[in-house]
Amino acid sequence: MNNFSFPLKKLWFIHVFILVLSNYAVQIPLTIFGINTTLGTFTYPFIFLSTDLTVRIFGQHKARKIVFMATMPGLVLSYFIGALFEHGLFQGFASLSSFSYFVFRITLASLSAYLIGQLADILVFQRLREMKQWWPAPTASSIFGNLLDTYAFFAIAFYHTNDAFMAEHWIGIGFVDYLVKITANLVIFLPVYGVLLNYLIKKIED
């Protein structure tokens, strides 16, 4: 990371932090307007926000580099946090002495989905970033990237899992999760993106 500028190092840290936080938050259930989801649904989209800003300001190559460099530390840290707080509850440090297949599969699913979703997000965003309006690129990339990310995660984590309920219903649960993510993105994160983009452009031009 010696050839990374300070802003890019901060973006790399944000990616790792949100990955680890979301792998913990996905174990905390929420019910909103009768819809069952998890806290992770509202933390994970911050990664798409930071990726889109990186592509917009620094270009797609540096954005991809951040994604790849965040993967391994995100995988290791997510496993340790997941083992310590399995199902959202502190299990004690003794839990680290034995391998948890459940936590590892969730972590592997999360990191695989992260790679697939972020690279798709960058690809779509790059195609649309030259448009005069700022909003089509983050909107389209978020819709497409979240679709791949969500179903990659649920398929890897729960296809033929020993959790009978999730093994049977992961497709439907994934669809609801995707709808909640897209709603959160369009209502919350897209406006935040516009504000941050305007702020960062002014900071760079000063």
C-alpha positions in Angstrom: 0.0 0.0 0.0 3.1 2.3 -0.2 1.9 3.7 -3.5 -1.5 4.5 -2.2 -2.4 8.1 -1.4 -3.8 9.0 2.0 -7.4 9.3 0.7 -7.2 5.9 -0.9 -5.8 4.3 2.3 -8.8 5.8 4.1 -11.2 4.3 1.6 -9.4 0.9 1.9 -9.9 1.1 5.7 -13.6 2.0 5.2 -14.1 -1.1 3.1 -12.5 -3.4 5.6 -14.4 -1.8 8.5 -17.8 -2.0 6.8 -17.1 -5.6 5.8 -16.3 -6.7 9.3 -19.2 -4.6 10.8 -21.7 -6.0 8.3 -20.6 -9.6 9.0 -21.5 -9.0 12.6 -24.6 -7.0 11.9 -26.1 -9.6 9.5 -26.6 -11.8 12.6 -28.8 -9.2 14.3 -32.4 -9.5 13.0 -34.7 -6.6 12.5 -38.4 -6.3 11.7 -39.4 -3.1 9.9 -43.0 -2.6 8.8 -43.6 -6.3 9.1 -40.5 -7.2 7.0 -37.9 -9.4 8.5 -34.4 -8.3 7.7 -31.1 -7.7 9.5 -29.0 -4.8 10.6 -26.4 -5.7 8.1 -28.8 -4.6 5.3 -28.3 -1.0 6.4 -24.6 -1.1 7.0 -23.3 -3.0 3.9 -24.6 -0.4 1.3 -22.0 2.0 2.6 -19.4 0.0 0.7 -21.2 0.7 -2.6 -21.3 4.4 -1.6 -17.5 4.4 -1.0 -16.8 2.4 -4.2 -18.8 4.7 -6.4 -17.1 7.7 -5.0 -13.7 6.1 -5.6 -14.6 5.3 -9.3 -16.0 8.8 -9.8 -12.9 10.6 -8.4 -9.9 8.3 -8.8 -11.0 5.9 -11.6 -11.9 2.3 -12.0 -8.4 0.8 -11.7 -7.8 2.2 -8.2 -11.3 1.2 -7.1 -10.6 -2.4 -8.2 -7.3 -2.3 -6.3 -9.0 -1.2 -3.1 -11.6 -4.0 -3.5 -8.9 -6.7 -3.9 -6.7 -5.4 -1.1 -9.6 -5.3 1.3 -10.6 -8.9 0.7 -8.1 -10.8 2.7 -8.0 -8.7 5.8 -11.8 -8.5 5.6 -12.0 -12.3 5.5 -9.6 -12.9 8.4 -11.1 -10.2 10.7 -14.7 -11.1 9.8 -14.1 -14.7 10.8 -12.6 -13.7 14.2 -15.4 -11.3 14.9 -18.0 -13.8 13.7 -16.6 -16.5 15.9 -16.5 -14.2 18.9 -20.1 -13.0 18.3 -21.8 -16.0 16.7 -25.5 -15.3 16.2 -24.9 -11.8 17.5 -24.0 -13.0 21.1 -20.5 -12.8 22.7 -19.2 -16.4 22.8 -16.1 -15.8 24.8 -12.5 -15.9 23.6 -12.5 -19.7 24.0 -14.6 -19.8 20.9 -11.5 -19.0 18.9 -9.8 -22.2 19.9 -12.0 -24.3 17.7 -12.9 -23.9 14.0 -16.5 -22.9 13.3 -17.7 -24.2 9.9 -20.9 -22.1 10.2 -19.0 -18.8 10.8 -16.4 -19.7 8.1 -19.2 -20.4 5.5 -20.9 -17.1 6.3 -17.6 -15.2 6.1 -16.6 -16.9 2.8 -20.1 -16.1 1.4 -19.8 -12.5 2.4 -16.4 -12.0 0.9 -17.2 -13.8 -2.3 -20.4 -11.7 -2.6 -18.3 -8.6 -1.9 -15.9 -9.3 -4.7 -18.6 -10.2 -7.2 -20.9 -7.3 -6.2 -18.2 -4.6 -6.1 -16.5 -5.6 -9.4 -20.0 -5.5 -11.0 -20.7 -2.2 -9.4 -17.4 -0.7 -10.8 -18.1 -2.1 -14.3 -21.6 -0.6 -14.5 -20.6 2.7 -12.9 -17.7 3.1 -15.2 -20.0 2.7 -18.2 -22.3 5.5 -17.0 -20.0 7.9 -15.2 -19.6 10.2 -18.3 -23.3 11.1 -18.3 -24.1 14.7 -17.5 -26.4 13.8 -14.6 -24.5 12.4 -11.6 -27.3 10.0 -10.4 -27.8 7.4 -13.1 -24.3 5.8 -12.5 -24.7 5.1 -8.8 -28.3 4.1 -9.2 -27.8 1.6 -11.9 -24.6 0.2 -10.4 -26.2 -0.2 -7.0 -29.2 -2.0 -8.5 -27.1 -4.5 -10.5 -24.3 -4.8 -7.9 -26.6 -5.5 -5.0 -28.5 -8.1 -7.0 -25.4 -10.1 -7.7 -24.0 -9.5 -4.2 -27.2 -10.6 -2.4 -27.8 -13.8 -4.3 -24.1 -14.8 -4.3 -24.1 -14.4 -0.5 -27.3 -16.4 0.1 -26.4 -19.1 -2.3 -22.9 -19.7 -0.9 -24.0 -19.3 2.7 -27.3 -21.3 2.7 -27.5 -23.6 -0.4 -27.8 -27.2 1.1 -26.9 -25.8 4.5 -27.7 -27.9 7.6 -30.1 -25.1 8.6 -33.3 -26.6 7.1 -35.3 -23.4 7.1 -32.6 -21.3 5.3 -31.8 -24.2 2.9 -35.5 -24.2 1.8 -36.3 -20.5 1.9 -33.0 -18.7 1.0 -34.2 -17.6 -2.5 -37.2 -15.8 -1.1 -35.4 -14.4 1.9 -32.7 -13.1 -0.5 -35.3 -11.4 -2.6 -36.7 -9.6 0.3 -33.2 -8.6 1.5 -32.5 -7.3 -2.0 -35.6 -5.2 -2.1 -34.8 -3.7 1.4 -31.2 -2.9 0.2 -32.4 -1.2 -2.9 -35.0 0.8 -1.0 -32.4 1.9 1.5 -30.0 2.8 -1.3 -32.4 4.9 -3.2 -33.9 6.7 -0.2 -30.8 7.1 2.0 -27.5 6.4 0.2 -28.1 8.0 -3.2 -28.8 11.4 -1.6 -25.8 11.0 0.7 -23.7 10.1 -2.4 -24.7 13.4 -4.1 -23.8 15.4 -1.0 -20.4 13.7 -0.5 -19.5 13.9 -4.2 -20.2 17.6 -4.2 -18.1 18.1 -1.0 -15.2 16.0 -2.3 -15.0 17.7 -5.7 -14.9 21.1 -3.9 -12.1 19.9 -1.6 -10.1 18.6 -4.5 -10.5 21.8 -6.5 -9.5 24.1 -3.6 
